[in-house]
Amino acid sequence: MAHSRFGRRFARYDDDVIAWYDRRARADLDRMQETLALSPFLAGAAPSIADTACCGYLYWADQAEIDIAGWPAVRDWLDRIAGLPGWRSPEAMFSGHTVRY
């Protein structure tokens, strides 16, 4: 999903390239859906570095123009991540800082 977002928002990739990245992102979401249908987090019952590594990009799904509504276990997982102590949204983390790409 990171490449879909970057290609649309910052680099303006060719449509065929975006389509390829979108297919890849959807395949990744399918795999995550299967995993998260069996456990609350990617590596089991508790959050791990795997969750941290993967969730950041998914909070920007709208900027990648990918609607995650079709992956309910992924959507629920993002809600569980957001419910963890100390969690802050990407917008809150970058608030007041200049972000350069």
C-alpha positions as CSV (number, residue, x, y, z in Angstrom):
1,M,0.0,0.0,0.0
2,A,2.9,2.3,0.6
3,H,3.8,2.3,-3.0
4,S,0.2,3.0,-4.2
5,R,0.0,5.9,-1.8
6,F,3.4,7.4,-2.8
7,G,2.7,6.9,-6.5
8,R,-0.6,8.7,-6.3
9,R,0.2,11.4,-3.8
10,F,3.8,12.4,-4.4
11,A,5.4,10.8,-7.5
12,R,2.5,10.5,-9.9
13,Y,3.4,7.0,-11.2
14,D,2.1,5.8,-14.5
15,D,-1.4,4.2,-14.3
16,D,-0.1,0.7,-15.1
17,V,2.4,0.9,-12.3
18,I,-0.3,2.1,-9.9
19,A,-2.5,-0.8,-10.9
20,W,0.3,-3.2,-10.3
21,Y,0.9,-1.8,-6.8
22,D,-2.8,-1.8,-6.1
23,R,-3.0,-5.5,-7.0
24,R,-0.1,-6.2,-4.7
25,A,-1.6,-4.2,-1.9
26,R,-4.9,-6.1,-2.2
27,A,-3.1,-9.4,-2.2
28,D,-1.2,-8.3,1.0
29,L,-4.6,-7.3,2.6
30,D,-6.0,-10.7,1.7
31,R,-3.1,-12.4,3.5
32,M,-3.5,-10.1,6.5
33,Q,-7.3,-10.8,6.5
34,E,-6.6,-14.6,6.7
35,T,-4.1,-14.1,9.5
36,L,-6.1,-11.7,11.5
37,A,-9.2,-13.8,11.2
38,L,-7.4,-16.4,13.4
39,S,-5.6,-14.1,15.9
40,P,-6.0,-10.6,17.3
41,F,-2.5,-9.5,16.2
42,L,-0.2,-10.6,13.3
43,A,2.0,-12.8,15.5
44,G,-0.6,-14.0,17.9
45,A,-2.5,-12.9,21.0
46,A,-0.3,-9.8,21.8
47,P,0.9,-6.9,19.7
48,S,4.5,-7.2,18.3
49,I,6.9,-5.5,16.1
50,A,5.1,-7.1,13.1
51,D,2.0,-5.1,14.0
52,T,4.0,-1.9,14.4
53,A,5.7,-2.4,11.1
54,C,2.5,-3.1,9.1
55,C,-0.1,-0.8,10.6
56,G,1.4,2.6,9.8
57,Y,0.8,2.5,6.1
58,L,-2.8,1.2,6.6
59,Y,-3.8,4.3,8.5
60,W,-3.1,6.1,5.2
61,A,-5.2,3.7,3.1
62,D,-7.5,6.6,1.9
63,Q,-4.5,8.3,0.4
64,A,-3.6,5.1,-1.5
65,E,-7.3,5.1,-2.7
66,I,-7.8,1.6,-1.2
67,D,-10.9,1.1,0.9
68,I,-10.1,-1.4,3.6
69,A,-13.8,-2.0,4.3
70,G,-13.6,-5.2,2.3
71,W,-11.1,-6.6,4.9
72,P,-13.1,-6.5,8.2
73,A,-10.5,-8.4,10.2
74,V,-7.9,-5.9,9.1
75,R,-10.2,-3.0,10.0
76,D,-10.8,-4.5,13.4
77,W,-7.1,-5.0,13.9
78,L,-6.5,-1.3,13.2
79,D,-9.1,-0.5,15.9
80,R,-7.3,-2.8,18.4
81,I,-3.9,-1.1,17.6
82,A,-5.6,2.3,18.1
83,G,-6.8,1.1,21.5
84,L,-3.4,0.3,22.8
85,P,-1.9,2.5,25.5
86,G,0.1,5.4,24.2
87,W,-1.2,5.0,20.6
88,R,-1.3,8.2,18.6
89,S,-2.6,8.7,15.0
90,P,-0.1,9.4,12.3
91,E,-1.6,12.9,12.0
92,A,-1.0,13.5,15.8
93,M,2.6,12.2,15.6
94,F,3.5,14.5,12.7
95,S,1.5,17.5,14.0
96,G,3.7,20.6,14.2
97,H,6.5,19.0,12.1
98,T,7.4,19.7,8.5
99,V,7.3,16.4,6.6
100,R,9.5,16.2,3.5
101,Y,9.5,13.5,0.9
